[in-house]
């Protein structure tokens, strides 16, 4: 397992609410901290992170001592380092950061993006997405149609016949992330209209989509060699090294931080560079600024 992924597993365990499930007692009990794990979102929509343990080893060792009865929170020489080991993320100030993506791993729920603020930066910063999937993520821009792969949801305008076969090659489409409760419109044969479907397969230039509505559910398209995809999605696996990134979040660069600092991100906006021959356009607006 890579260091990057080990960090992800460790952070997910650190944020797990099970560590504070028992009732409060007067002595320090790692299973009954005064700071209970909060809900992912506050009533006003603010993202809440809870606790971060700077050293997983210190916390795990204390929990082991507690579980076997070797320590019951009375030895201050043990208890004080354990208390100092705990950081309440939501007390850190929130700020904005910009840079260029170095690498990305995981999904909207708990994924991470390493990026450099400047090309000369010795170590990257790491944007940590909330494990509950509530970080506002947007990946946008134009990219070659070769980005297509099974599982992506795409939107395009086309006309299909009674057997679900497109009448013309696809030259442009959008990659989107619909809401969880989204229901596509049925596809009508002989009508040029918007179609939203899930990529089932892509072999050479033959694209197969599944539309979960109506009679025509399996659609077949020919993908033009110069097809272009426009991204407007909340999928971390669409990020690539070299993309521009803007992050809003709370940074911790002390003990236990990843690389030059871990940013507990409330918002991440990633923008693709312009295609060859295109003029660079301003970066996509941050998620919160979109209409």
Buried (B, 14 or more C-beta within 10 A) or exposed (E): EEEBEEBBEBBEBBBBEEBBEEEEEEEBBBBBBEEEBBEBEEEEEEBBBBBBBBBBEBBBBBBEBBEEEEBEBEEEEBBEEBEEBBBEBBEBEBEEBEBBBBBBBBEBBBBBBBBBBEEEBEEBBBBBBBBBBBBBBBBBBBBEBEBBEEEBBBBBEBBBEEEBBBEEBBEBBBBBBBEEEEEBEBBBEEEEEEBBBBBBEBEEBEBBBBBEEEEBBEBBBBBBEEBBBBBBBBBBBBBBEEBBBBBBBBBBEEEBBBBBBBBBBBBBBBBBBEEEEEEEEEBBBBBEEEE
